[in-house]
């Protein structure tokens, strides 16, 4: 859905049927820079300095070429920005007195948020946490939690909606870490998304010592101390936990995970319970062997008599099995 579906004109009725939350156009005009206000429902809250510098220099040279999209708020009389907050901020810094705008009718809360999402969806991605907060407001207003429907409304990929919902499971103090105005201090959303699978693991949450928030604090310390070198290290942590669970080594992995959390310098390899890994692999082999056994047992020798490649491979497999059993000290029956 392109931007043309967001601003309604007399000839846009057919297109507007595609977006029930569209807003109606009023016209193009110029407004004083200080008449405009930032949109409180803009999912894009973080504006990094480097990107803003490039835009500011451009506006100083040639002015604003693309009008901002605004509406007049009936309650206050202020003009609120739907599209163009970065241009407005840079215009203020550059000392521009007026700004070209395309005025539309005041939207409802849902129209406002949906329009903001739709206007910006083809541009540089927003930081995920501000997007998640506006998605949360949209979910509440529409009483809608289905990822597919939310993706349709906002233009976000369904996978992005899922990631946003994971971030919303964290307490505000962690969300604030992802909202720091300084990009050097801002905690990456991917850290919390990758951690989600560990801190929400069903078995881990049964450990007596485990508490989600202290564990999250420990992981933040570990990330700072390089015990976690990359956010994808949490996938390794989760795999070691899975292996231990499959091998019924819950006591051992609980102890190892508690140590891992308490000591920032410990790496994910501390969670590698070798016996658990071997036991998990043995189960996989056993399952494959049982399947192959059933297949071979069902072979009609006369029917498959001429399948030379199959028989040759089975002969090689039989020889390999004999060698492994001999190395193990098992006698051939």
C-alpha positions as CSV (number, residue, x, y, z in Angstrom):
1,X,0.0,0.0,0.0
2,X,1.7,3.2,-1.1
3,X,1.5,6.7,0.2
4,X,-1.2,7.6,-2.3
5,X,-3.7,5.5,-0.4
6,X,-3.2,7.5,2.8
7,X,-4.3,11.0,1.6
8,X,-7.9,11.0,0.4
9,X,-9.0,13.1,-2.6
10,X,-12.2,13.3,-4.6
11,X,-10.9,10.7,-7.1
12,X,-9.5,8.4,-4.5
13,X,-12.7,6.6,-3.3
14,X,-11.8,3.3,-5.0
15,X,-8.3,3.3,-3.5
16,X,-9.5,4.3,-0.1
17,X,-11.6,1.1,0.1
18,X,-8.2,-0.6,0.5
19,X,-7.4,1.3,3.7
20,X,-10.3,1.8,6.2
21,X,-8.1,4.0,8.3
22,X,-7.2,6.6,5.7
23,X,-7.3,10.4,6.3
24,X,-8.9,13.1,4.1
25,X,-6.9,15.8,2.3
26,X,-7.6,19.5,2.8
27,X,-4.9,21.2,0.7
28,X,-1.3,22.5,0.3
29,X,-0.2,25.7,2.1
30,X,2.7,27.2,4.0
31,X,2.9,27.4,7.8
32,X,5.1,29.2,10.2
33,X,7.7,26.7,11.5
34,X,6.7,27.4,15.1
35,X,3.1,26.6,14.4
36,X,3.9,22.9,14.1
37,X,4.1,20.2,16.8
38,X,5.6,16.8,16.8
39,X,3.1,13.9,16.6
40,X,2.9,12.1,20.0
41,X,2.0,8.9,18.2
42,X,5.0,8.8,15.8
43,X,6.5,5.4,16.1
44,X,9.8,6.9,15.1
45,X,11.1,8.5,18.3
46,X,14.9,8.2,17.8
47,X,16.7,10.5,15.4
48,X,20.4,9.8,15.2
49,X,22.8,12.8,14.8
50,X,24.6,11.7,11.7
51,X,21.5,11.2,9.6
52,X,20.0,14.4,10.8
53,X,23.2,16.3,9.9
54,X,23.0,15.2,6.3
55,X,19.4,16.3,6.0
56,X,20.0,19.6,7.8
57,X,22.8,20.5,5.3
58,X,20.5,19.7,2.4
59,X,17.7,21.9,3.7
60,X,20.1,24.7,4.3
61,X,21.1,24.5,0.6
62,X,17.8,24.0,-1.2
63,X,15.1,24.2,1.4
64,X,12.2,21.7,1.9
65,X,11.2,20.3,-1.5
66,X,8.6,17.8,-0.3
67,X,5.7,19.3,1.8
68,X,5.1,17.9,5.3
69,X,1.8,16.2,5.9
70,X,0.0,17.8,8.9
71,X,-3.4,18.1,10.5
72,X,-4.9,20.8,12.8
73,X,-5.8,19.5,16.2
74,X,-9.3,20.8,17.1
75,X,-8.6,20.7,20.8
76,X,-5.5,23.0,20.8
77,X,-5.5,24.5,17.3
78,X,-1.9,23.3,16.8
79,X,-0.8,21.8,13.6
80,X,0.5,18.3,14.2
81,X,2.9,16.4,11.9
82,X,1.9,13.1,10.3
83,X,4.9,13.0,8.0
84,X,8.0,15.0,8.0
85,X,9.2,15.4,11.6
86,X,12.9,15.2,10.7
87,X,12.4,17.8,8.0
88,X,10.7,20.1,10.5
89,X,13.4,19.6,13.2
90,X,16.1,20.4,10.6
91,X,14.2,23.4,9.3
92,X,14.1,24.8,12.9
93,X,17.9,24.3,13.2
94,X,18.4,25.9,9.8
95,X,16.3,28.9,10.8
96,X,13.6,28.5,8.2
97,X,10.6,30.8,8.9
98,X,8.0,28.8,7.0
99,X,7.4,25.3,5.8
100,X,5.3,23.9,2.9
101,X,2.7,21.5,4.2
102,X,-0.1,19.3,2.9
103,X,-3.0,19.6,5.4
104,X,-5.4,16.7,6.1
105,X,-8.4,16.4,8.3
106,X,-7.7,15.5,12.0
107,X,-7.5,11.7,12.2
108,X,-8.8,9.4,14.9
109,X,-6.2,7.9,17.2
110,X,-6.2,4.6,15.2
111,X,-6.1,6.5,11.9
112,X,-3.2,8.5,13.2
113,X,-1.1,5.5,14.2
114,X,-1.9,3.4,11.2
115,X,-1.2,6.3,8.8
116,X,2.2,6.9,10.5
117,X,3.1,3.3,10.0
118,X,1.9,3.3,6.4
119,X,3.6,6.5,5.4
120,X,7.0,5.4,6.7
121,X,7.0,1.7,5.9
122,X,9.1,2.0,2.8
123,X,11.8,4.1,4.4
124,X,14.7,3.4,6.6
125,X,13.6,1.2,9.5
126,X,12.7,2.7,12.8
127,X,14.3,1.5,16.0
128,X,12.2,-1.4,17.0
129,X,11.3,-0.4,20.6
130,X,9.5,2.8,19.7
131,X,7.7,0.9,17.0
132,X,6.7,-1.8,19.5
133,X,5.2,0.9,21.9
134,X,3.0,2.3,19.1
135,X,2.0,-1.2,18.1
136,X,1.0,-1.9,21.7
137,X,-1.3,1.2,21.6
138,X,-2.8,0.0,18.4
139,X,-3.4,-3.4,19.8
140,X,-5.1,-1.9,22.8
141,X,-7.3,0.5,20.8
142,X,-8.4,-2.2,18.4
143,X,-8.4,-5.1,20.8
144,X,-6.3,-6.9,18.2
145,X,-3.4,-9.3,18.9
146,X,-3.2,-11.3,15.7
147,X,0.2,-10.9,14.1
148,X,-1.2,-11.3,10.6
149,X,-3.9,-8.6,11.0
150,X,-1.5,-6.2,12.7
151,X,0.9,-6.6,9.8
152,X,-1.8,-5.9,7.3
153,X,-2.8,-2.7,9.2
154,X,0.7,-1.3,9.7
155,X,2.5,-2.5,6.6
156,X,5.1,-4.2,8.8
157,X,6.3,-7.7,8.1
158,X,4.6,-10.2,10.3
159,X,8.0,-11.3,11.6
160,X,8.6,-7.7,12.8
161,X,5.3,-7.7,14.6
162,X,6.3,-10.9,16.4
163,X,9.6,-9.3,17.4
164,X,7.8,-6.2,18.7
165,X,5.5,-8.3,20.8
166,X,8.6,-10.0,22.4
167,X,10.0,-6.6,23.3
168,X,6.7,-5.7,24.9
169,X,7.1,-8.6,27.3
170,X,10.0,-6.7,29.0
171,X,9.4,-4.2,31.9
172,X,9.7,-0.5,31.2
173,X,13.2,-0.2,32.7
174,X,14.5,-2.5,29.9
175,X,12.4,-0.8,27.2
176,X,13.9,2.5,28.3
177,X,17.4,1.1,27.7
178,X,16.4,0.7,24.0
179,X,15.0,4.2,23.9
180,X,18.2,6.1,25.0
181,X,18.6,9.1,22.7
182,X,22.4,8.5,22.6
183,X,23.0,5.6,20.1
184,X,26.3,4.8,21.9
185,X,24.4,4.2,25.2
186,X,21.3,2.6,23.6
187,X,20.9,-1.1,24.2
188,X,20.1,-3.0,20.9
189,X,16.7,-4.4,20.6
190,X,18.2,-7.6,19.1
191,X,19.8,-8.3,22.5
192,X,16.5,-8.6,24.2
193,X,14.9,-10.4,21.3
194,X,17.6,-13.1,21.3
195,X,17.5,-13.3,25.1
196,X,13.7,-13.9,25.0
197,X,14.0,-17.6,24.1
198,X,16.2,-18.2,27.1
199,X,14.4,-16.3,29.7
200,X,11.1,-17.7,28.6
201,X,12.2,-21.3,28.3
202,X,9.6,-23.5,30.1
203,X,12.2,-25.6,32.0
204,X,14.4,-22.7,32.9
205,X,11.5,-21.0,34.5
206,X,11.0,-24.0,36.8
207,X,14.5,-23.6,38.4
208,X,14.1,-22.4,42.0
209,X,16.8,-19.8,41.7
210,X,15.6,-18.4,38.4
211,X,13.9,-15.0,38.1
212,X,13.6,-13.3,34.7
213,X,14.6,-9.7,35.7
214,X,17.7,-10.5,37.8
215,X,18.7,-13.0,35.0
216,X,18.3,-10.2,32.4
217,X,20.4,-7.9,34.5
218,X,23.1,-10.6,34.7
219,X,23.0,-11.0,31.0
220,X,23.4,-7.3,30.5
221,X,26.5,-7.3,32.7
222,X,27.8,-10.3,30.8
223,X,27.3,-8.6,27.5
224,X,29.3,-5.6,28.8
225,X,32.1,-7.9,30.0
226,X,32.2,-9.8,26.7
227,X,31.1,-13.1,28.3
228,X,28.4,-12.7,25.6
229,X,30.3,-11.5,22.6
230,X,27.3,-11.4,20.2
231,X,23.6,-11.4,20.8
232,X,23.4,-14.6,18.7
233,X,25.3,-16.3,21.5
234,X,21.9,-16.7,23.2
235,X,21.0,-19.2,20.5
236,X,24.0,-21.3,21.7
237,X,22.8,-21.0,25.3
238,X,19.3,-22.1,24.3
239,X,20.8,-25.1,22.4
240,X,22.8,-26.3,25.4
241,X,19.7,-26.0,27.5
242,X,17.7,-28.0,25.0
243,X,20.4,-30.7,24.9
244,X,20.4,-31.0,28.7
245,X,16.6,-31.2,28.8
246,X,16.5,-34.0,26.2
247,X,19.1,-35.9,28.2
248,X,17.3,-35.4,31.5
249,X,20.2,-33.4,32.9
250,X,18.0,-30.7,34.4
251,X,19.9,-30.5,37.7
252,X,23.3,-30.1,36.0
253,X,22.1,-27.4,33.5
254,X,20.4,-25.5,36.3
255,X,23.7,-25.4,38.3
256,X,25.7,-24.5,35.2
257,X,23.2,-21.7,34.1
258,X,23.2,-20.2,37.6
259,X,27.0,-20.1,37.5
260,X,26.9,-18.7,34.0
261,X,24.6,-15.9,35.2
262,X,26.6,-15.1,38.3
263,X,30.1,-14.8,36.6
264,X,30.2,-12.3,33.8
265,X,33.3,-13.7,32.3
266,X,31.9,-17.2,31.7
267,X,31.1,-18.0,28.1
268,X,28.2,-20.1,26.7
269,X,30.6,-23.1,26.5
270,X,30.3,-23.4,30.3
271,X,26.8,-24.7,29.6
272,X,28.0,-27.5,27.4
273,X,27.3,-30.7,29.3
274,X,29.1,-33.2,27.1
275,X,27.1,-36.1,28.4
276,X,23.9,-34.2,27.6
277,X,25.1,-33.5,24.1
278,X,26.1,-37.1,23.5
279,X,22.8,-38.4,25.0
280,X,20.8,-36.0,22.7
281,X,22.7,-37.2,19.7
282,X,22.3,-40.8,20.7
283,X,18.5,-40.4,20.8
284,X,18.6,-38.9,17.3
285,X,20.7,-41.9,16.0
286,X,18.4,-44.4,17.7
287,X,15.3,-42.8,16.1
288,X,17.0,-43.0,12.7
289,X,18.0,-46.6,13.2
290,X,14.5,-47.6,14.3
291,X,13.1,-46.0,11.1
292,X,15.7,-47.7,8.9
293,X,15.2,-51.0,10.6
294,X,11.4,-50.9,9.9
295,X,12.1,-50.0,6.2
296,X,14.6,-52.8,5.7
297,X,12.4,-55.3,7.5
298,X,9.5,-54.5,5.1
299,X,11.6,-55.0,1.9
300,X,10.4,-57.8,-0.3
301,X,13.7,-59.4,-1.5
302,X,12.2,-60.7,-4.7
303,X,10.6,-57.4,-5.6
304,X,13.8,-55.4,-5.0
305,X,16.1,-58.1,-6.3
306,X,17.6,-55.9,-9.1
307,X,18.1,-52.7,-7.0
308,X,21.9,-53.1,-7.0
309,X,22.7,-49.6,-5.6
310,X,20.4,-50.1,-2.6
311,X,21.8,-53.6,-1.7
312,X,25.4,-52.3,-2.1
313,X,24.7,-49.4,0.2
314,X,23.1,-51.7,2.8
315,X,26.1,-54.0,2.6
316,X,28.4,-51.1,3.3
317,X,26.2,-50.0,6.2
318,X,26.2,-53.5,7.6
319,X,30.0,-53.6,7.5
320,X,30.2,-50.2,9.2
321,X,27.9,-51.3,12.0
322,X,30.0,-54.5,12.5
323,X,33.2,-52.3,12.8
324,X,31.5,-50.0,15.4
325,X,30.3,-53.0,17.4
326,X,33.7,-54.5,17.3
327,X,35.3,-51.3,18.5
328,X,32.8,-51.2,21.3
329,X,33.6,-54.8,22.3
330,X,30.2,-56.2,21.4
331,X,30.2,-59.7,19.9
332,X,28.4,-60.4,16.7
333,X,25.3,-62.4,17.3
